[in-house]
Amino acid sequence: MRKIITGTLAALMLTSSVAFANLDDNKETIDAKYGEYRLIVDTDNQIWAKAEWETKGAQRAKPASYMHSFTRADMRTQMEVTFAKDGMVRAQRFTPDMAIKIKDFKKYYPEVYTLIKSPKAEAFASYKTVTNQFQESQSPVTMGVIVKEMPQGIKGAYYSLLVFNIQDDGRLVKDGKFITEDTSIREFTIERVFRSSASNALDSGDWQLIKNFF
């Protein structure tokens, strides 16, 4: 992903009671869920088509992120994913063709919904920057979900962090108290976050707990 360098799916849902999705994935499981990647963005921010990358690109450059495109319930989504050195997903950014309401999220992203509804998930709002991965300008308030459980297969003290670029019928959301199930999501990310960083943000009030409207 062009911006994803920080510690920050085919409609198959994971059935494991432990592994939910995403940060528990590697390139093979991502391809199985979403189909093979279509484009590569290399570390020089150059874009390669899959065939071109496999014939010559991989000999000349290093991949930074993989871009997938999939359709759910007639909604197309572009997904960009980057992998960490351990081979597991570091971060993903999902950008649907149109903004979707929180109450409709499960229809389009059931595997991510499973993660969000984990017993160890807490929703929050923040007036500070939570991610640098959004493609579009974000509202003054950002909505997030922190899942207080270590993703499987990852070395280090991490949690899963979901961050949502939200809108109110195309307008900016300026206060967390206006977030409801009818609030729209323009794009969202799933990223790694250090457990200590998440705890500090919650304890300091930078991340203010809110109702989970999913």
N, C-alpha and C positions, 0 to 999 in steps of 0.2 A: 504494500500500500504506500502511495507516495509519501504520506505523512506518518504512517505507523512505524515508529522506531522505538517507541516508549514501552515501559512495562505495562504499559497499558495495551436446507441445508441443502428430481426426486423427493417425494414427500414421505420420508421414513422417520418415524419417531423412535428414539432409543427406548428399549424396554428394560434396561438395567436399572436396579433400584439405587445404584450408586452413581454411575456416570450419567450425566444428563445430556450434554451436547457441547459442541463448540470447543472450548478449551481442553476438553478431553479427547479431541480429535487430532489426527495427523493428516498428511496429504492424501493418503489412500482412502481414509474414511470420509473426508470432505468430498473427494471425487465421486465416491459411491452415493453420497446423499444428494449432491447438486449437479452431477455430471462433470465431465472433464472441464478444466479451465479453457477459456477461449483466448485470453490475452495474458501476456507477461509484461510487468513493468520492471525494468532492470534497475540496478543501483544508480545508474546515470539518468534515471527518469525517462528512459526511452521505452516505447511501447512496441511489443512484438506480437504478431499473430502466432497462434500455437504451432502451425506447420513451419513457419519461418524460424521460430525459436528452436524447434527440435532439430532442424537441418543445419543451422549455422549460429543462431543467437547464443545458444548455450556454450558454444566454443569461444565466444567473444566477450561475454558479459556474465554478471552474476544476477540471479533473480532477486527482486526485492518483494514483489507481491504477485499473486495470481488472481485473475479476474474471472468470475463465473457469472452466468446469466441463467435464471430459472423462472418458471411461471407457476404460480399457485392461485387457484380460484380466479383465473383470467387476469391476474396481476403479475406483471413482470418485475423482477427485482435484479438489480446488479449487486453482486457481492464481491468485495475485494478482501483477500485474506493474506496475512503474512505469518510466517512460521519462525519459531525460535530455533536456536542451535540444537535444542534437544529433539527437534522434529515435530513438536507439538504446536498447536495453534497459539500464536501470540495475541493476535487481534483480528477481528473481522468488522467490516463496515457494510451494512445493508442499506441500499437506497431503492425503495420502490418507485415505480413510475408516478404514483400519486400518493399524497399523504393519506394515511389511514387512521381511523379513530382507535383509541386504546381499547374500547369494547369489542372491536373487530380484529384485534391483533392475533388471537388464537386461530382464526380462520386462515390466515396467511402464513403464520410462523408457529405451527403447533409444537415443534421441537424446542424453540426458544421459549415459548409459553410455559413449557414444562419446567424449564430452568427458573423462570420468573416466579412460578408458584411453588417453588421449593419451600419447605418449612423453615429453611434457614435463609430465606430471602427477605430483605427489608427495602422498602421504597423510600426515596428521599428526594428533596428538592434542594437546589443550591444556587446561590447568586454568584458563585465563583466558578472559574473555568474547571470543568471536571475532565474534559478530554480535548485534545487538539486535532481530532480526526474528522470532524465534520467537514463536508464539502461546501455546505451553504452556511450563511450567517445564522447564528443561533439566537434564540430568545434570551432576554436578560436573565431568565430563570431556566435552569436545566433540570430535567427529571432523570433520576437514576435508580438502579436496583443493585444492591450489593448482596452477593450470595456468600454467606459466611461458611464456606466449605471448600476444602482444598480440591482443585480439579485433579482427576486421576492421571497418574503418569508424569506429573510435572515436579521437577526438583525445585525446592525453594518454598518460602512461606507466602503463598499467593492466595487471593480470593478471585472469584469471577465478578467483574464489574460490567453492568450494562448501562449505557448512557443514551438518552433519547433527545433528539432535536425536536422540540415540540412547537405547535402552532395552535391558534384558536381561530379556525376558519380562515387561515391565511394570514392572520394578524399575530403579532408578537404576544407572547404570554409574559406579563410583567410581574406577576406575583404568584407564588406557589399556591395560595389559597384558591386560585381560579383553575387549578388543575382538576379535571373530572374525567369520567369515563368517555366523555365526548371530546376531550382534547385530542388533537391530531398529532401523529408522529410523522415527521418528514424523512428522517433517517435515524439509524441507531447503530451503536457499536457494541461489541463484546470484547473485553480486554482483560489482561492480567493486571492486578493491582497488588502491591505488597500489603499483607495483613496489617502491618504497623501503620502504613499510610491511611488505610481505610479507617482504622480505629481512631487515629488522630483527627481525621476529618469529621467523624461522628461525634467524638468527645468535645471538640472545639465548637461545634455548632455550624461549621461550614457546610456540612450535609445535615439538613433538617428532616427528620423522619416524617413521612406523610402516609396516608392511606394507600395501600396497594390497589389501584383501580383496575388492574388487569383481571 
